[in-house]
Amino acid sequence: MSEPVILALTAGEPAGIGPELCLQLALEPRQAGIVVVASEALLAERARMLGLEVELHPWQPGAPPQMESGHLSVWPVEGCENLAAGKTNPANSRYVLKTLKIAAHACLNGDVDGMVTAPVHKGVINEAGIAFSGHTEFLQELCGVERVVMMLATDELRVALVTTHLPLRDVADAITPERLTQVTRILDADLRTFFGIAEPRILVAGLNPHAGEGGHLGREEIEVIEPTLEKLRREGINLTGPLPADTLFTPHWLDNADAVLAMYHDQGLPVLKFQGFGRAVNITLGLPIVRTSVDHGTALDLAGTGKADAGSLHTAIRVGEHMARCRKAAKQESKS
């Protein structure tokens, strides 16, 4: 068997379900080596609360992670001031961001092969007086890249976004030739590097109903999207579209595609989440590291009850492991 991939797993908001999802992993078979980046005291308290018999092992870079059932490797992080489930505390915000920094730098330094993130609570971090709009933007700045791309995926479908968290009235103005070019190039390159797809086939949604219907329902397709896609096709990127979004997500199109590029958040993600909520994974493309995440929030009402479902976390780990292996293979191939 090949050498295990090592993934750094940040436990997220201390009051949420992240810590107990991490503990659940210790009780199940693992293919990847998991190192939880979190407060050891937090994990121990949540295990006590839920009656979980998990032995925690402090971990340092270079050591093999624990793989045996009932054991969990932990990269200990100090500064978690409140261990209570379901009750947020802004004083924990710097601790939460510290876990992200540790995991990201471990990826950049080659100490681990990728990072997986449990959900954080953006509002609580902002209440602490820290400007924070999410994992994606935080990691983009930390890694020093100009553009990142949000992609959600299940086993059957991948959906990437040209724009993400924008009011609908601002979306059309944000879809510029420059943005569309950058996003499409990143999507194509990372499908090759992180997913091992030699020639990615990408379906592109139009912005307007019926993809503008020849300009009668909007001219963005004619003036921005179609010319940009044609330029990218000349670069060798396999693109189909712009297609009407109401018929794009059908077997006729999806059976011959590796990913869909949607123009805005609620154009593509409702379809994906209907198809696979609870087993989908959030992936950040455009980074020099592997980063996956769960597709749900902190679920404060479930924290400490033992009812949290780890399905999405399992998917995030499995996809993260696959991405890390593909990246290693791509690096090896480039050297040969």
C-alpha positions as CSV (number, residue, x, y, z in Angstrom):
1,M,0.0,0.0,0.0
2,S,1.2,3.5,-0.8
3,E,2.4,5.8,2.0
4,P,-0.5,7.5,3.8
5,V,-1.3,11.1,2.9
6,I,-1.3,13.4,6.0
7,L,-4.0,15.9,6.2
8,A,-4.3,18.7,8.8
9,L,-7.9,19.0,10.1
10,T,-8.9,22.2,11.8
11,A,-11.7,21.7,14.3
12,G,-13.4,25.0,13.5
13,E,-15.7,26.9,15.9
14,P,-15.1,25.5,19.4
15,A,-18.8,25.8,20.3
16,G,-20.0,24.0,17.2
17,I,-20.0,20.4,15.9
18,G,-16.5,20.5,14.5
19,P,-14.7,19.1,17.6
20,E,-17.0,16.2,17.9
21,L,-16.9,15.4,14.2
22,C,-13.1,15.2,14.6
23,L,-13.5,12.8,17.5
24,Q,-15.9,10.6,15.5
25,L,-13.1,10.1,13.0
26,A,-10.9,8.4,15.7
27,L,-13.5,5.7,16.1
28,E,-13.7,4.8,12.4
29,P,-11.3,3.3,9.8
30,R,-9.0,5.9,8.1
31,Q,-7.1,5.7,4.9
32,A,-5.5,9.1,5.3
33,G,-3.3,10.2,8.3
34,I,-5.4,12.8,10.2
35,V,-3.8,15.4,12.5
36,V,-6.4,17.5,14.2
37,V,-5.3,21.1,14.7
38,A,-7.1,22.2,17.9
39,S,-7.1,22.7,21.6
40,E,-6.4,19.4,23.3
41,A,-8.4,20.4,26.3
42,L,-11.4,21.2,24.0
43,L,-11.3,17.8,22.4
44,A,-10.9,16.0,25.7
45,E,-13.9,17.9,27.2
46,R,-16.1,17.2,24.2
47,A,-15.1,13.5,24.3
48,R,-16.0,13.4,28.0
49,M,-19.3,15.1,27.4
50,L,-20.2,12.6,24.7
51,G,-18.8,9.5,26.4
52,L,-16.3,8.9,23.6
53,E,-13.2,6.8,24.4
54,V,-10.6,8.5,22.3
55,E,-6.9,8.8,23.3
56,L,-5.3,12.0,22.2
57,H,-1.7,12.0,21.1
58,P,0.2,15.3,20.7
59,W,1.8,15.4,17.2
60,Q,4.8,17.2,15.7
61,P,5.8,17.5,12.0
62,G,7.8,14.5,10.9
63,A,6.1,12.0,13.1
64,P,3.6,9.4,11.7
65,P,0.0,10.2,12.7
66,Q,-2.1,7.8,14.7
67,M,-4.2,5.5,12.5
68,E,-5.5,3.0,15.1
69,S,-9.1,3.1,16.1
70,G,-9.7,5.0,19.3
71,H,-6.6,7.1,18.9
72,L,-6.2,10.6,17.4
73,S,-3.2,12.7,16.6
74,V,-3.5,16.4,17.7
75,W,-1.5,19.4,16.9
76,P,-2.1,21.2,20.2
77,V,-3.1,24.9,19.9
78,E,-3.4,27.1,23.0
79,G,-5.8,30.0,23.5
80,C,-9.3,28.3,23.5
81,E,-10.9,30.1,26.4
82,N,-14.4,28.6,26.4
83,L,-14.9,24.8,26.0
84,A,-18.7,24.8,26.3
85,A,-20.7,23.3,23.4
86,G,-23.4,25.5,21.8
87,K,-22.2,28.7,23.4
88,T,-20.1,30.9,21.2
89,N,-17.4,33.3,22.7
90,P,-15.7,36.0,20.6
91,A,-12.7,35.5,22.8
92,N,-12.0,32.3,21.0
93,S,-11.7,34.0,17.6
94,R,-7.9,34.4,17.6
95,Y,-7.5,30.8,18.6
96,V,-9.7,29.7,15.6
97,L,-7.7,31.8,13.2
98,K,-4.5,30.5,14.7
99,T,-5.5,26.9,13.9
100,L,-6.0,27.9,10.2
101,K,-2.6,29.6,10.1
102,I,-0.9,26.6,11.5
103,A,-2.6,24.2,9.1
104,A,-1.9,26.4,6.1
105,H,1.7,27.0,6.9
106,A,2.1,23.2,7.5
107,C,0.9,22.7,3.9
108,L,3.1,25.4,2.5
109,N,6.1,23.9,4.3
110,G,5.4,20.4,3.2
111,D,4.8,19.1,6.8
112,V,1.4,17.9,5.7
113,D,-0.1,17.1,2.3
114,G,-3.3,19.2,2.6
115,M,-5.8,20.8,5.0
116,V,-9.5,20.0,5.7
117,T,-11.5,22.6,7.6
118,A,-14.5,22.1,9.9
119,P,-16.9,25.1,9.9
120,V,-16.2,28.4,11.6
121,H,-18.6,31.1,12.7
122,K,-17.8,34.2,10.7
123,G,-20.2,36.4,12.7
124,V,-18.5,35.5,16.0
125,I,-15.0,36.3,14.6
126,N,-16.3,39.7,13.4
127,E,-17.8,40.3,16.8
128,A,-14.2,40.1,18.1
129,G,-13.3,43.0,15.9
130,I,-11.5,40.9,13.4
131,A,-12.3,41.4,9.7
132,F,-13.1,37.9,8.4
133,S,-15.2,37.0,5.4
134,G,-14.5,33.3,5.3
135,H,-11.9,30.5,4.9
136,T,-11.6,31.1,1.2
137,E,-10.6,34.7,1.4
138,F,-8.4,34.1,4.5
139,L,-6.4,31.4,2.8
140,Q,-6.2,33.5,-0.4
141,E,-4.5,36.3,1.4
142,L,-2.3,34.0,3.5
143,C,-1.1,32.2,0.4
144,G,-0.6,35.4,-1.6
145,V,-2.7,34.5,-4.7
146,E,-4.6,36.9,-6.8
147,R,-7.7,34.8,-7.5
148,V,-9.3,31.7,-5.9
149,V,-12.3,29.7,-7.1
150,M,-15.0,28.1,-5.0
151,M,-16.0,24.6,-6.2
152,L,-18.4,22.2,-4.5
153,A,-18.5,18.6,-5.5
154,T,-20.1,15.3,-4.9
155,D,-19.1,12.0,-6.4
156,E,-21.3,12.7,-9.4
157,L,-21.1,16.5,-9.9
158,R,-18.6,19.3,-9.6
159,V,-19.8,23.0,-9.7
160,A,-17.4,25.9,-9.7
161,L,-18.5,29.6,-9.4
162,V,-17.4,32.7,-11.3
163,T,-18.8,34.9,-8.6
164,T,-19.6,33.8,-5.0
165,H,-21.1,35.9,-2.2
166,L,-22.5,38.9,-4.1
167,P,-25.9,40.5,-4.1
168,L,-27.7,39.5,-7.2
169,R,-27.9,43.0,-8.6
170,D,-24.1,43.2,-8.6
171,V,-23.4,39.8,-10.3
172,A,-23.7,41.0,-14.0
173,D,-21.2,43.8,-13.4
174,A,-18.8,41.4,-11.7
175,I,-18.6,39.0,-14.7
176,T,-15.9,40.7,-16.7
177,P,-13.6,39.1,-19.3
178,E,-10.7,39.3,-16.9
179,R,-12.6,37.5,-14.0
180,L,-14.1,34.9,-16.3
181,T,-10.7,34.2,-17.9
182,Q,-8.9,33.8,-14.5
183,V,-11.6,31.5,-13.1
184,T,-11.7,29.3,-16.1
185,R,-8.0,28.9,-16.3
186,I,-7.8,28.0,-12.6
187,L,-10.6,25.5,-13.0
188,D,-9.0,23.8,-16.0
189,A,-5.5,23.8,-14.4
190,D,-6.6,22.4,-11.1
191,L,-8.8,19.7,-12.5
192,R,-5.6,18.5,-14.2
193,T,-3.3,18.9,-11.2
194,F,-5.5,18.0,-8.3
195,F,-8.0,15.5,-9.9
196,G,-5.8,13.8,-12.5
197,I,-8.1,14.7,-15.5
198,A,-5.9,15.0,-18.5
199,E,-8.3,16.9,-20.7
200,P,-11.1,18.5,-18.5
201,R,-14.5,19.0,-20.2
202,I,-16.2,22.0,-18.7
203,L,-19.8,23.1,-19.2
204,V,-20.4,26.9,-18.8
205,A,-23.7,28.3,-17.8
206,G,-25.1,31.5,-19.3
207,L,-26.0,34.3,-17.0
208,N,-29.5,35.1,-18.3
209,P,-32.5,32.9,-18.8
210,H,-32.1,30.8,-22.0
211,A,-28.5,32.1,-22.1
212,G,-29.8,35.4,-23.2
213,E,-31.8,34.0,-26.1
214,G,-29.8,35.7,-28.8
215,G,-29.7,39.1,-26.9
216,H,-33.4,39.3,-26.3
217,L,-33.0,38.5,-22.6
218,G,-29.7,40.2,-21.9
219,R,-26.5,40.8,-23.8
220,E,-23.9,39.5,-21.4
221,E,-23.5,36.2,-23.3
222,I,-22.9,38.0,-26.6
223,E,-20.7,40.8,-25.3
224,V,-18.7,39.1,-22.5
225,I,-19.1,35.4,-22.1
226,E,-19.0,34.0,-25.6
227,P,-16.0,36.1,-26.8
228,T,-14.1,35.1,-23.6
229,L,-14.9,31.4,-24.0
230,E,-13.8,31.5,-27.6
231,K,-10.4,33.0,-26.6
232,L,-10.0,30.3,-24.0
233,R,-10.8,27.6,-26.5
234,R,-8.0,28.8,-28.6
235,E,-5.7,28.1,-25.6
236,G,-6.8,24.5,-25.6
237,I,-9.4,24.6,-22.9
238,N,-12.4,22.3,-23.6
239,L,-15.5,24.5,-23.0
240,T,-19.1,24.0,-24.0
241,G,-21.5,26.9,-23.6
242,P,-22.8,29.3,-22.6
243,L,-25.7,27.0,-22.0
244,P,-29.1,27.7,-20.4
245,A,-28.8,26.9,-16.8
246,D,-32.3,25.3,-16.6
247,T,-31.3,22.5,-19.0
248,L,-27.5,22.3,-18.3
249,F,-28.0,20.2,-15.2
250,T,-29.5,17.2,-17.1
251,P,-27.9,13.9,-18.0
252,H,-27.7,14.9,-21.7
253,W,-25.0,17.4,-20.8
254,L,-23.6,16.2,-17.5
255,D,-22.8,12.7,-18.7
256,N,-20.0,14.1,-20.8
257,A,-18.6,16.7,-18.5
258,D,-16.1,16.9,-15.7
259,A,-17.3,20.2,-14.2
260,V,-19.9,22.9,-14.5
261,L,-18.9,26.6,-14.3
262,A,-21.9,28.6,-12.9
263,M,-22.0,32.3,-13.1
264,Y,-23.3,32.9,-9.6
265,H,-23.8,31.2,-6.2
266,D,-27.5,30.4,-6.4
267,Q,-27.4,29.3,-10.0
268,G,-25.3,26.2,-9.4
269,L,-25.2,25.3,-5.8
270,P,-28.9,24.6,-5.2
271,V,-28.7,21.9,-7.8
272,L,-25.6,20.4,-6.2
273,K,-26.9,20.5,-2.7
274,F,-30.2,19.0,-3.7
275,Q,-28.3,16.2,-5.3
276,G,-25.9,15.6,-2.5
277,F,-26.3,17.7,0.6
278,G,-24.6,16.1,3.6
279,R,-22.0,14.3,1.4
280,A,-20.7,17.2,-0.6
281,V,-17.3,18.9,-0.2
282,N,-16.3,22.6,-0.6
283,I,-13.0,22.9,-2.4
284,T,-10.8,26.0,-2.9
285,L,-9.1,26.1,-6.2
286,G,-6.3,28.4,-7.2
287,L,-4.3,27.9,-4.0
288,P,-0.8,26.3,-4.0
289,I,-2.1,23.9,-1.4
290,V,-4.9,21.3,-1.1
291,R,-7.9,22.7,0.9
292,T,-11.3,21.0,1.3
293,S,-14.1,21.7,3.7
294,V,-17.5,20.5,4.8
295,D,-20.6,21.8,3.1
296,H,-22.5,22.8,6.3
297,G,-22.2,25.3,9.1
298,T,-21.4,25.1,12.8
299,A,-24.8,23.6,13.8
300,L,-24.6,25.1,17.3
301,D,-28.0,23.5,18.2
302,L,-26.5,20.0,17.6
303,A,-23.2,20.6,19.4
304,G,-22.7,18.3,22.3
305,T,-25.7,16.1,21.5
306,G,-23.9,13.4,19.6
307,K,-26.3,13.7,16.7
308,A,-24.0,15.5,14.3
309,D,-23.5,13.7,10.9
310,A,-19.9,13.3,9.8
311,G,-20.9,12.4,6.2
312,S,-19.6,15.7,4.7
313,L,-16.4,15.5,6.7
314,H,-15.7,12.0,5.4
315,T,-16.2,13.3,1.9
316,A,-13.9,16.3,2.5
317,I,-11.2,14.0,3.8
318,R,-11.6,11.5,1.0
319,V,-11.5,14.2,-1.7
320,G,-8.6,15.9,0.0
321,E,-6.6,12.7,0.1
322,H,-7.4,12.1,-3.6
323,M,-6.3,15.7,-4.5
324,A,-3.1,15.3,-2.6
325,R,-2.2,12.0,-4.3
326,C,-3.0,13.5,-7.7
327,R,-0.8,16.5,-6.9
328,K,2.1,14.3,-5.9
329,A,1.7,12.3,-9.0
330,A,1.7,15.4,-11.2
331,K,4.9,16.7,-9.5
332,Q,6.6,13.3,-9.9
333,E,5.6,13.3,-13.6
334,S,7.0,16.8,-14.2
335,K,10.3,15.7,-12.7
336,S,10.6,12.6,-15.0
